Amino acid sequence: MMVNRKYWLAVVGRAQKESEFLTQGWWCVQSEAQEGDRLLAYRTQNSGKNHGIFALCEVMSKPDPQHENASFCTPYGKQSGELFFTKIRLLKEFSTRLGLQEIKTDPLLNKLSCVVRNFQGTTFELPETGFIHILELLGEKIK
C-alpha cells in the first residue's frame, strides 16, 4: 500500500527554545497537512550556533482551526499561508545538523521555497525529493 504523505519544514525561531519544540507535541501547519506527514525542524541561524535541521517529527492529526490553542498559530501564517494547530510527535533528533551554508550551496536544496525566502515563515511544504535528499545528507534512512 502506497502512503500519500506530504513533507514540511518547520522554522523554529529564537523566540522558541528547541527543547520546547521537541517536547510540546504540537506545531502550526497549513490546512493541507495530514496525519502521517513528516515534518523536519530547522533552527534559524540568528538563534545561536546550533542552527540547522535538527529533528524529524510526524504529524499526528489533521490541522484543527477550532482547537483551543489555534489562536497561537494566527500571527505566524502571514507569509506562508494560514496556519492551524496540529499535534506532532518526535521521531528522531539528529546527532548532526544540516546548516544554512550546506543548504544554500546544495544544488537541489537552494531552489526550495524556504531557502529562496530565507526561512522567513513558520512552515514550508517540501517536495519529496527535497525531503529525501535532506535525510541522505544527514546520513539518515528514509522514513
Secondary structure, 3 states (H helix, E strand, C coil): CCCCCCEEEEEECCCCCHHHHHHHCEEEEECCCCCCCEEEEEECHHHCCCCEEEEEEEECCCCECCCCCHHHCHHHCCCCCCEEEEEEEEEEEEEEEECHHHHHHCCCHHHCHHHHCCCCCCEEEECHHHHHHHHHHCCCCCC
